[in-house]
């Protein structure tokens, strides 16, 4: 029965690891007019996937971070959709990933350094993407630097608050104690 199921699924773009198993190895679902978000729990549904092609559809929403848990993934082709948001940096943990194409979507932000090994053409057509292998992020919102600057502002604010508190405490003690010290010096004289 599993053999027949795998045979039927293969003609629909789904291939199993072995005819006697129900583990999906390849999903070739391009040009089918599919729409909506890519399932956020895709790794739970197809954990043994090696090839994922969802190109030339109308998928929307963000690229699920969960894809990074599909450890056998060699090919991820999600070009020509309407995916938005940033490319999850976690995709860099996919050690077997040899093909990665997100061109012609609505993606933005910096390209994660671990994915910069792929050609610029695989990121083209995303007006908001920047960083290697595309143009640098100068003039565009510098996503990584924003985090660093906010962290620096928080540290500097904390230091400023401590210095202000200590200075205020010293002034308060001086203002409170100095009249008594002056009064004591009057008694000695």
N, C-alpha and C positions, 0 to 999 in steps of 0.2 A: 504494500500500500504506500509506504514512504517513497518507494522508487517512482510510482506513478505521480505522486504529489510533486516530487522534485522535477520530474519530466515536464509536468504542466507548468510549474513555476519557471523553469528555464526558458520556455517559450515566451513568458511574460517579462523576462529580464531579471529573474531571480535564480541564482545558482546555489546549490547546496555543496557542502564539502564532499560528501559522499552520498550516493543514491540511497543508502540505508540509514542516513541520518537526517535530522531536520535542522541542522546547523546551517544557517545561510552564510555563504562565502562572498558572493557578488550580488550587488544590487545595481542594475543598469536601468534606471527609470528616467531617462532623458526624453525630452520632446513629447511628454504625455499630457501637458496642460495641468499638471498638479499645482495646487495652490494651498496657501495657509502656512503656518510655521512648520519647520522641521521639528519632529517630536523632541522634546527636551530630555526624554529618557531613552534616546535612541540606542545607547550602549547597552541598556538592559534588554532591549528588544532584539538587537542583532550583535551580540558581543563578539562573535567570531568573524565579523566582516573584514574582508581584505580589500574590497573594491567597492567604492560608493560613488555612483554617478547620478546626480540629480539635476544635471545641467538642462538649460533651455526649458524651464518651467516657470511658474509664477510663485515660487516659495517666498515668503515674507518673514519679517521678524529677524531676530538675531541668530547668529550661528551658535548652536548649543555647545556649551562648554563640555557637556557630557560626551561629545565625539572623542575627546581626548582619552576616554576610558576604553576605546575600541583598539586594543593594543596590537592587533594583527593588521590594522589598516595600512595599506600601501598606496592606495589611490583615493584622493578626495577631490572630486570635480563637482563644484556647485556654481559654475559660471552661468551667466545669463539668467539670473533670477532677480528678485527684488529684496534681497537680504540687506539688512541695515545694522548699524551699530559697529562696534569694533571687532576685529579678528581676535578671538581668545588666545592669549599667550600660551595657555595650557596645551594648545595643539602642538607645540614644540616638543612635547614629551613623546610624541609618536615616532619612535626610533625607526620604524620601517617605512615611513612616509617618503615616497619617491616622486609622486605627482601630486601637486596641490594647485588648484586653479579656482580663483574666486572672481575672475574678471567680469565686468559688466553687471555689477550689483550697485547697491547704495551704501557701501561700507565707508567708514571714516576712521580717523585716528591713525596712530603710527603702526606700521607693520612690525609685528613682534620679531625681535632679532633672530630667533630660532627659525623663522620662515623666510628670512631674507636671502637664502640660498637659491630660491626659485626665481625664474626669469621675470622681468618687469611685465611682460605680456600677460602673465598669470594674475596680475593685480590691476591691469589697465581697465579703464571705464568706471572707476570708483572715484568720483570727484573729491571725496574727503580723505582718501588714503594718502599717506605720506611716509617718507623714510625709505631707506634702501629696500629694494632696488629702484624705487621711484625717486622723485625729487625729495629733498630734505623737508623737514617740517617747519622751516623758517617761513614766517608770513601766514602760516596756518596755526591753528591752536596747537601749542606744543604740549600734548597730553602728558607725557612723562615728566616734563619740567614743572608742570602745574603741581603735581604731587610733591615733588622735591621742594618747591617754593613754599607750599602750604606747610610742609613739615618744618622747614626752616623758620617760617613765620611763627609757628606754634612754639618752637624752642626759644626763639628770640623773645616772644611774648612772655614765656615762662620766666626766662632770666630777668627780663624787665620787671615783671611783677615781683620777683624775689628781691631785686635791688631796691625797688620802690618801697616794698614792705619794710626792709631793713632800714632804709634811710628814714622812713616815716617813724619807725620805732625809736631810732636814735634821737630824732628831733623831739619826739614826745617825751622821752626820758629826760633829755636835756632841759626842756621847758618845765618839766615837773620838778626836777631835782635842783636846778640852778637857783631858784629863789631860796631854798633851804640852805644851800651852800653859802649864798650871799648873807643870809640871816645869821648863820654860824660864824662867819668871818667878822660880823659886827660885834658878837659877844666876846670874841677873843681880843678885840682891840680895846 
